[in-house]
């Protein structure tokens, strides 16, 4: 019995010795610092306006800019007018101009163009205060009323009329009654370009661009049609090419460029300033100014 127990103990011991141990598995931890971060990028979607839409917007801005621009007429005063103002002036005085053409032989187109330019289409200082639409000065033979106005010199004498029609008549008498303008009446009454150049040569104005300005008004507003009506001939309408004499942007009126004949006094009157204020704005110690000089007026 004892032997059986010992034998059983030996068998159990041998079995336990031959038993295999479970393998130990180790895993190497992956360092978080070695991991490459995943970067996700997204492209921003760019939406472009169609080209046609851009063109429409650009044209709209350009039209708005043109509508904001008025025309400056430089004569005996600096006057800002619109096309409507000039159109109304033509409608108001075209009959007088045509009648003067019949009586005195001056083209109606020239009369109207000079009236527009010299009077600022009826809005200039002399036209408003003295009904003087052609900038005619007193001269030695004038016995009527007069006003003082700055032009080439300070406080020059200009003719004053009771109504604009008198100014138109006096303009005709002024041209027909002076020998220096006699060469004009040898020109064709339908040749407004020759008349415009002839007026400059005869000394009506010192501005070298005077003929160009008259011609531009005649062609822009088709003033030649009134010559044709008087002469009884067919009129060929000109293409309305907007030739600007000068323009001003209503958004940028802080400075004024000195023109021939300007004085500090005349400029101060144009902008409703005192001469002393104008000098202070521009740091001037004297009254001397020069053509082309830009003065601050606002």
C-alpha positions in Angstrom: 0.0 0.0 0.0 2.8 2.3 1.0 4.5 1.5 -2.3 1.4 2.5 -4.3 1.2 5.8 -2.6 4.9 6.6 -3.3 4.5 5.5 -7.0 1.5 7.8 -7.4 3.4 10.7 -5.9 6.3 10.2 -8.3 4.0 10.1 -11.3 2.3 13.4 -10.3 5.7 15.0 -9.8 6.9 14.0 -13.2 3.8 15.3 -14.9 4.1 18.7 -13.1 7.8 19.1 -14.1 7.0 18.5 -17.8 4.2 21.0 -17.9 5.1 24.1 -20.2 4.9 27.6 -18.9 2.7 30.1 -20.7 4.8 32.5 -22.8 5.0 36.1 -21.6 4.2 38.4 -24.5 5.4 42.0 -24.3 4.4 44.9 -26.5 6.4 47.9 -27.2 4.5 51.0 -26.5 4.4 53.5 -29.4 5.6 56.9 -28.3 3.0 59.5 -28.9 5.7 61.9 -29.8 6.7 59.8 -32.8 3.2 59.9 -34.3 2.8 62.3 -37.2 -0.2 64.5 -36.7 -2.9 64.2 -39.4 -3.4 67.6 -40.9 -6.7 68.1 -42.7 -6.8 71.0 -45.2 -9.7 72.4 -47.0 -9.6 74.7 -50.1 -11.6 77.9 -49.8 -14.1 78.1 -52.6 -13.7 81.3 -54.5 -16.8 82.6 -56.3 -16.0 85.1 -59.0 -18.6 87.5 -60.4 -19.5 86.9 -64.0 -17.6 89.2 -66.4 -20.9 90.5 -67.8 -22.0 91.6 -64.4 -18.7 93.3 -63.7 -19.0 95.2 -67.0 -22.6 96.4 -66.2 -21.5 97.6 -62.8 -18.5 99.5 -64.3 -20.7 101.2 -66.9 -23.2 102.2 -64.2 -20.4 103.8 -62.1 -19.1 105.6 -65.1 -22.6 106.9 -66.0 -23.1 108.1 -62.4 -19.7 109.9 -62.5 -20.6 111.6 -65.8 -24.0 112.7 -64.3 -22.2 114.3 -61.4 -19.9 116.3 -63.6 -21.0 119.8 -64.7 -19.4 122.2 -67.1 -17.5 125.2 -66.1 -17.8 128.2 -68.4 -14.9 130.6 -68.1 -15.7 134.1 -69.3 -15.9 137.3 -67.2 -16.9 135.0 -64.4 -16.5 131.3 -63.6 -19.9 129.6 -63.9 -20.9 126.0 -63.4 -23.8 124.9 -65.6 -25.4 121.7 -66.8 -26.5 120.7 -70.3 -30.1 121.5 -69.4 -29.2 125.0 -68.5 -27.5 125.5 -71.8 -30.4 123.9 -73.6 -32.9 126.3 -71.9 -30.7 129.2 -72.9 -30.8 128.3 -76.5 -34.5 127.8 -76.5 -35.0 131.2 -74.9 -32.8 133.2 -77.2 -32.7 131.4 -80.6 -35.5 133.6 -82.1 -33.6 136.8 -81.1 -30.5 135.3 -82.6 -32.2 134.4 -85.9 -33.8 137.9 -86.1 -30.4 139.5 -85.6 -29.0 137.3 -88.3 -31.6 138.6 -90.8 -31.1 142.2 -89.8 -27.4 142.4 -89.2 -25.9 139.4 -91.1 -24.3 137.7 -88.1 -24.8 133.9 -88.1 -27.3 132.9 -85.4 -25.1 130.1 -84.4 -22.2 132.5 -83.6 -24.5 134.8 -81.7 -25.8 131.9 -79.5 -22.4 130.3 -79.0 -21.0 133.7 -77.9 -23.9 134.3 -75.6 -23.5 130.8 -74.0 -19.7 131.4 -73.5 -19.7 135.0 -72.5 -22.7 134.9 -70.1 -22.2 131.4 -68.7 -25.5 130.5 -70.4 -27.2 133.4 -68.6 -25.9 132.4 -65.2 -22.7 134.5 -65.1 -22.3 137.5 -62.8 -22.7 140.1 -65.6 -25.7 138.4 -67.1 -27.5 138.3 -63.8 -26.6 141.8 -62.5 -26.4 143.8 -65.7 -28.2 141.7 -68.5 -24.8 141.8 -70.3 -24.6 138.5 -72.3 -21.6 139.3 -74.4 -19.1 140.7 -71.9 -19.0 144.1 -73.7 -17.1 146.7 -71.8 -18.0 150.4 -71.7 -15.4 151.9 -74.1 -15.4 155.6 -74.7 -18.6 155.7 -76.7 -20.9 154.2 -74.1 -23.3 156.6 -72.5 -25.7 154.1 -70.9 -25.7 152.5 -67.4 -22.7 150.5 -66.3 -21.4 148.2 -63.6 -18.0 147.4 -62.2 -16.6 143.9 -62.5 -13.2 142.3 -62.3 -11.9 141.0 -65.6 -8.4 141.6 -67.1 -8.1 144.3 -64.4 -9.8 145.0 -61.2 -13.2 146.7 -61.3 -13.5 147.4 -65.0 -16.4 149.1 -66.6 -19.1 146.9 -68.3 -22.3 147.9 -70.0 -25.6 147.4 -68.3 -28.9 146.8 -70.0 -32.5 146.8 -69.0 -33.2 143.4 -70.5 -31.2 140.7 -72.3 -32.7 141.6 -75.7 -30.9 145.0 -75.5 -27.6 143.2 -75.0 -28.2 141.0 -78.1 -28.9 144.1 -80.1 -25.9 146.0 -78.8 -23.7 143.0 -79.6 -24.9 143.2 -83.2 -24.2 147.0 -83.4 -20.9 146.5 -81.7 -19.7 144.1 -84.5 -21.3 146.0 -87.4 -20.1 149.4 -86.2 -16.4 148.7 -85.8 -14.0 148.5 -88.7 -11.9 145.8 -87.2 -14.8 143.4 -87.6 -15.6 144.3 -91.2 -13.7 141.3 -92.6 -16.2 139.0 -90.9 -19.1 140.2 -93.1 -17.2 139.0 -96.3 -17.5 135.5 -95.0 -20.3 133.0 -95.8 -23.0 133.2 -93.2 -23.1 129.4 -93.1 -19.4 129.1 -92.3 -19.5 129.3 -88.5 -15.9 128.0 -88.3 -14.5 130.9 -90.3 -16.6 133.4 -88.2 -15.3 131.9 -84.9 -11.7 132.2 -86.1 -12.3 135.6 -87.5 -13.6 137.0 -84.2 -10.4 135.8 -82.5 -8.2 137.4 -85.2 -10.2 140.7 -84.9 -9.5 140.8 -81.2 -12.9 140.1 -79.7 -11.2 137.8 -77.2 -7.7 137.2 -76.0 -8.2 133.5 -75.3 -6.4 131.5 -77.9 -9.0 128.7 -77.6 -11.9 131.1 -78.2 -12.7 129.8 -81.7 -12.5 126.2 -80.5 -14.9 126.9 -77.7 -17.4 128.6 -80.0 -17.2 125.8 -82.6 -17.7 123.1 -79.9 -20.9 124.7 -78.7 -22.2 125.1 -82.2 -21.6 121.4 -83.0 -22.6 119.9 -79.7 -25.9 121.7 -79.7 -26.5 121.8 -83.4 -26.7 125.6 -83.5 -26.1 125.6 -87.3 -29.7 124.6 -87.8 -30.8 128.2 -87.0 -28.4 129.5 -89.7 -30.0 127.1 -92.1 -33.5 128.3 -91.1 -32.7 131.9 -91.9 -30.8 131.0 -95.1 -33.6 128.6 -96.2 -31.2 125.8 -96.9 -31.2 122.1 -95.7 -29.4 121.4 -92.5 -27.2 118.4 -91.9 -27.3 117.5 -88.3 -23.8 117.1 -86.7 -22.8 114.1 -84.5 -23.1 115.2 -80.9 -19.6 114.5 -79.8 -19.4 115.9 -76.2 -16.3 118.1 -76.5 -15.7 119.5 -73.0 -14.5 123.0 -72.5 -13.7 122.2 -68.9 -15.2 120.1 -66.3 -15.4 120.0 -62.5 -16.0 117.1 -60.2 -18.5 118.3 -57.6 -16.6 116.1 -55.1 -13.3 117.9 -55.5 -13.8 121.7 -55.4 -11.2 122.5 -52.8 -8.7 124.2 -55.1 -8.9 126.8 -57.9 -6.3 127.2 -60.6 -5.4 130.8 -61.3 -6.4 131.9 -64.9 -5.3 134.9 -66.9 -6.8 138.1 -65.5 -7.5 136.6 -62.0 -6.8 138.7 -58.9 -7.1 137.7 -55.3 -10.1 140.0 -55.1 -11.9 138.4 -58.1 -11.2 134.9 -56.8 -12.4 135.8 -53.3 -15.7 137.1 -54.9 -16.2 133.9 -56.9 -16.0 131.8 -53.7 -17.6 134.3 -51.3 -14.4 134.8 -49.3 -12.6 137.8 -47.9 -9.2 138.5 -49.4 -7.6 138.2 -46.0 -9.1 134.7 -45.5 -8.0 133.6 -49.0 -4.4 134.8 -48.2 -4.5 133.0 -44.8 -5.7 129.7 -46.4 -2.8 129.8 -48.9 -0.1 131.3 -46.6 0.3 134.4 -48.8 2.0 137.5 -47.5 1.4 139.5 -50.7 -1.3 140.0 -53.2 0.8 138.6 -56.1 -0.5 135.4 -57.8 0.6 133.7 -61.0 -1.3 131.8 -63.8 -1.5 128.1 -63.1 -1.1 128.6 -59.4 -3.5 126.5 -57.3 -5.2 128.2 -54.5 -7.2 126.6 -51.7 -10.7 128.1 -51.6 -12.5 125.6 -49.2 
